[in-house]
């Protein structure tokens, strides 16, 4: 055969009675950016029109070949094996007829295979949920970087990647090892993949999607038939085949890793389903799985989460009703057990103390610190004991379990149901029903649900909200697995009819679920076809012009030309509207103290709870916001007001900024320096609006002012927000700190360490700025310290409930001064918060394990932190713990460096900046 006739890749598409979807799968291969390939349609003896469709596809493109099995095999193995036998290319892939390949899959995998010479290349899988048109990734932590693995023993976590379809194999590797898919069994991928991983001298991993796994809502695939006991037996069967193959091929050392994968993936799927099975089914399930579970080592079980180990113990000991209760907790760390038992300092899961050592070991939940949790992070459980529907009103009876006593007399409870911008909130009275238990009833009248004028066609889940001392939490409502399916019809706004369906999810935690479907006028407003969609598109474009930036800019321009009111107006904004905080807050409070004839409007962008009740608010970005800016005599802001709004004639703009500069800013940042002249011009115009800039130090003038090309007058006053930090010992600030400690439930005998890392430019909103191993730190410090975690607004972090005894979430405070005043020391990294905190004189510790990467990044820094650091730079949990436990010694050893740091960055701070700024900007000339 001439070399030119040999394809680079053979893609084997298996099909059975799938005439409708087969063309889509084939087209996804023929449209690949790699042209030199072949498609092998391997038909498992279909009985519908699949053969006709396949032969038509074969006739339409010479790259398509059709092979047909003489009789149906009942599985995926036989058609894949036929594909392997007839494949002509040096590389081979597998595709199911209901799935697709992303356009660059073949070429990108082939390039890596040729570059590395590995036995196969594996890549990410995108799971497309057709019912909701949403996507998810298959074990994304396995596909974070491009890498070559020299054998599975080097990275046994890839046993979790047991699909055969997201890989490109060397055909010779498969044939030389006589690798075939086992016929006559289900889950054939698992055995084939385990063998391939175990036989490969090396394999490569790529961090991009190479396979689209389409999950239809009516899917009847083998893997979605977990309700059948035979399905369970099939999984156990293939697991035993893998074990036998390991033994026969001298790879018994891999058994433990495969067992761990079996428990965390295969077996875990069934555990999550058990709350929705009856006890007879669960008893059969136990008979099938327990003999195999008995063969798994204690060391492997020890690697599982406590929730999983509890469930497995209850299953193996025949406590099936308790098992159903425990399985609801899987993956839901804030969900409590119904009961707990305490013996001395040990806490056990369940209402009865364990009777033997094995039970005591498995059911010990002391590590959850149930009694030491606070409301926000502790464990509570709400179960529905009765659900009924009377017309449009849903009646619920709720049994609440609070084994740790988180709920007190002053805890407010409500049931919330979101359907539009504002949820329906109904108060809930928690009536005691035994120790740590409450029973309550509530009625949800769907006629009162705020659905909005355009209605709603969606599904929502009612939740129970608990609130006390500013701390809040919401929890799901657990419904019975045999919950009745209720229907109702509700008319909204006299013209919109909604059909409601109230049922329980039969997956996950089994939440109560409400689904709206429109009919009547609202239904008729939905696009009915291409003409309607086209009309809607035109309306959307017009609306975008009118209410989008173009329309807002036009309105702003018109209003800015109106004559000003006689009484002066000021627009205040802090943190891009995120709250009542930063220097604008303290300037505003000074204005109020002086009772100056200035009306103030505050901008907000989301939560309004931090603003005083007497403050006039305007939503950031709205037409009212633009109108206020256009009419204002003063703008006061801590970041930079949107570029959209040029400063009107006669308006004066005070820029307070929001921190000193450690990392490069403005035109010192390469991305801005290398931007287009249009972008740079827009930035200069935005900064050019400033009339005055607040300066906290001479260092700020040296770095920030030239970087932003500032021409505004400089007010050398220090930051108004730092006044309370300089004067932290005054009674007013002491009272503020005490209020925060009380709200965060800080015990009187514990000290507070504020942990406030900055964000990483390339990893915003990922939580990666939290680099301290807080779980490992807890044993060292939890006896004396509470850590308040306050990440940057550009990042996110959620406290694990098992650390709720040691950690508090400080993100609810719009003004970070609240938590700074309440703290005894601060732990940060490269955040400008360190410059502010130095005004307190309290210890500063820096956790800098990624310092080299941070300072060597694209952005760069103005200082070498090692030269200016006011406290120790630590990189390990042990060193951090030592620095905190010996805080006096730590501070004493760094006293001279701390003083030099204050001299550099706090030189203008006097504690009276607010007065100086108001004097300079509102009542006189600028302050020199």
C-alpha positions, 0 to 999 in steps of 0.5 A: 500500500502506498504511504500516501494512502495510509491515514494518520489516525483511525477513529472507530465509531461504534454504533447500534440502532442510532441512525439519527445521531450517527451522522453527527458523530461522523461529521465531528471526525470528518471536520477535524483539522487533521484531514488525513484520517479514516472513520471506521463505523463499526455497527453492532448489527443494528436493526433500524436504519443505521446500516442505510445511513452508514452506507450513505456516509461511506459513499459520501466520503472516501475516508469513511469505512463501514463494517458490520457484525453478523450478530448483535453482541449486546455491548461495546467491546465486539464492535471496538475490537472489529475496529482495531482489527481493520484499522490502517493508521499508526494511531487509533481512537474510539468514539461512541455514536452519540458523542463527538470529537472537538474539532482539533482533537485528532491533530492536537493529540497526534502532535503530542504523540509524535513529539513524545513517542509515548504509548498513548495520549490522554486528554480532558473530557467535556460532559455536555448535559443536553437537558440544560445545555450545561457542561462539566469536566471529567476529573479536571484535576488530572488535566491541569498541565501537559506532562509525560508520565513514565508509567502508572506507578509514577502517577497512580491517580490516572486509574480514575481516567478509565475511559477509553474514548479520550485517548489516542493510542499507538496501534502497534502498542495495542496489537503488540500487547494483544489488547482487546476489549473484554466481550460479554461483560459491561464496563469493558472500558475499565479493564481495557484502560487498567491494562493499557495504563499498566502496560504503557512504558509512558503516556502523555497528558494534555490539559485540553478537551479531546472528547465531548460526552453527550448526556441525554436526559432520557439516557438509558446507557449501562452506566445510568442503570445503577438502579439494577442490582445486575449493574452493581454485580457488573461493576464488581465483576469487572473489578475482580477481572482487573485484580485477576489480571494484575496477579497474572501479570505480576502487577499486584502492587497496583491493586491498592491504587485500583481499590482506592479508585474503585471506592472513590468512583465506582462504589461511591456512585451507588452510595450517593443513590442509597437514600433513594432506594428502599431497604429491600434493594439496599439489602440486596446491594449489601449482599453483592458488594460486601464480600468484595469490600471485605477484601479491601485493606484497612490502609485503603479505607483510611484514605477515604473521607470520614463520611465515606468511612461511616457509610461503608461501616454502616453498610458492612455491619447491616445498619441499613436505615442508618446508612440511608441517613448517613449517605445524605451527608456525602459531599455536603459537609454542613449537613449534620447527622441526626444525632451524635453521642459524646463519651469524654472528649470523643464524639461518635456518629449516631444516637448510640455509643459504639459497642466495639473497637471497629465501630468506635474507630469508624464512627469517631467524628471528633475531627468535626469539632461539632461543639466548637463550630459557629452558626455559619460553618457548623452542621445542621439538618432539615428533613421534610416529614410532610408535604402537601399541596392545597390549591396554590399553597404548599404546606411543609412540615420540617424536622430540624436536627441540631445535635451540636446546639448551634440554634439558640433562642435568638436565632431567626429562621425562615424558608426562602424560595427564589424565583426572580430577583427577590426571593419569597421569604416566610418566617419559620418558628422552630418549636423544640422537639426533644434535645437538639431537635425542632419541628416547624410548619410553613406555608408557601403561597405561590401566588406571592412568589415574585416572578417578575413581569416576564414570568419564570420558566425554571426550577428552584429549591426552597431553603431554610435560612438561619440568622443570628448576630449578623451570621447567616446560613442557608440549608437544603430541605431533604425530601423523602425518596418516595415524595409524592409528585404534586401539580398546581396551576397559578396565575400571575399578574392576571395574564400569565399562567404557570404550571407548577410541579413540586417533587423531590430530586432523585439524586444528590441530597434529594432536595425538594424541587419546584419547577415552573412551566409557562402557558397563556400569555407568557408562553406566547411571548416566547419565540416561536420560530426563525421569524420570531427569533429574528424579530427578538434579535432586532428588539434586543439590539435596539434595547442594547443601544438604549439601555447599554453603554451607548444609551447611558453615555448619551443620557449622561452627556445630555444631563451633564449640560443641565444647570446645576442645583443650588445645593451641592451634590456629591457622589461617593463610591468605595471598592467599585460600589461593594460597600460602605468602606475605605477612605470615602466612608471616613471622609463622608463621616467627617462631612456629616460631623461638620454638617456641610451643605452637601447632599451625598449619594452613595453608589452600590453594586450588589449587597447594600447591607453595609450602608447606614439606613439614612444613606441615599443609594444609587445602583452603580451603572444605572441611568440614575447613577449616570444622572447623579454623576452628571449633576454632582459638584464632587466625586469621591472614589477609591478606585476609578469611576467607570471610563464611560463618564467624562467629568462635567465642567465644574465637577471636582474629583477626589481620588483616595485610592485603595492602598499603597504599591508593592506590585507594579501599577499603571504604566509600569505594568507591561500589559498597559505599557504595551497596549494600543494607543486607544487603550492608553489614551482611555486610561490617561483620560480616566486619570486626568479627571482627578483633581486631587489625590490622597497620599499616604506616604512619600513612597507612594508619591515615588511609585504610584504618582509617576506610574499613573502619570498623575497631574492632580493636586496631592493631599499629603494627609495619610489615608482617612481609612487609617485614622481608626488604625492609628487611634486603635486604642481609643474607646470607640475603636475598642468597642468596634473591635469587641462587636466584631469578636462577638459577632464572629463568636471569638471565645474570650480566651482566644486571640485573633490572627487575621489572614488576608492574602492578595489575589494572583493575577493569573488565578482570580476567583480560584481560591489559590491565593490561600496558600497556607495549609490551614488544616495542617496549621490547626493542631499547632494553633487552635488551642490559643488562636482563631484565624479570620480569613479575609481573601481579596474581593477578586478571589473566593474561599469557603471554610471547610466545616471541619475547620469551623472551630479554628477559622472564621470568615471575615468576608462579610465585613465591607470595611476590612478595618473592622477585622483589623481592629479585632485582630491581634496580629496579621498574616498576609503575603504581598497585600497592601494591607500590610502598609495599613496594618503597620499603623497599629504597631501590631505584629505582621507575618508574611507567608511567602512560599511563592515569592520568587514566582510572584516577584518574577511574574509579568507584573513585577514589584517595586521592592524586594520584600526581603529588604523591607519586610516588617516581620518574618517571611515564612514558607512552611506550616511549622515556621508559621506556627512557631512565629505565631506561638512566639509572637512577642519574640517574633515582634522583638526580633523584627522591631527595627525592621518594623520601625523602618517600615513604618517610617517608609510607608506610614510617614503621613499618617497622623490619625487625622487624615479625614479632617485634613482631606475635608479641609483641603478638598471641600473647604479650602485649597489643597494641603501641602 
